[in-house]
């Protein structure tokens, strides 16, 4: 469910919303920090979250921080998280519902920051609130709609969720409020948005059938899931390797 096995072309075809959001994140990073066009600094200043300016009526700042990041590592990490956890949900919810949840959860995180952050001039940016909104929907599925994802994926989700919370409260320069309110926003939006959702396994089988019916070797969810001598799939090893990396990253940031 979370192990990516598609080619780049297949990924763009099956997950256009996730692909578009990642493209926006990286494009804005390039414009602001690499190309440094004349309008880049103005773009950053106009879009960054700022509690005081929101109080002065600049309400677009509740939305624009979702697409802005503080540097390459920030943009890459959030984009990587979106690529890892967004595709399954995009297919389960549909494109319109997925992008709606993503934006609404991100806005919820920014509203929470505006309400709770004590410093009126507090500034923030990043898609983390929206990413945690995706986690919120997955956590809801684990608790109330486990048939949509299965028990094995439920265990993985809870491990990743716990690690996400761990990193939220241990890494420096994290907007904890946005993470928490984004998570709550996603969880609250889950009941209405999941009403017509179908298990991800159904879509995988349908996509595989469609690819085969066109005589292509396209989408194959088992492409990298060959069995090793010990009987474990490479896909799970890759996923757990990513999880271990995230733990080490969190610990390193906390130590340094």
Secondary structure, 3 states (H helix, E strand, C coil): CCCCCCCHHHHHHHCHHHHHHHHHHHHHHHHHHHHCCCCHHHHHHHHCEEHHHHHCCCHHHHCHHHHCCCCHHHHHHHHHHHHHHHHHHHHHHCHHHHHHHHHHHHHHHHHHHHHHCCCCCCEECCCHHHHHHHHHHHHHHHHHCHHHCCHHHHHHHHHHHHHHHHHHHHCCCCCHHHHHHHHHHHHHHHHHHCCCCCCHHHHHHHHHHHHHHCCCCCCCCCCCCCECCCCCEHHHHHHHHHHHHHHHHHHHHHHC
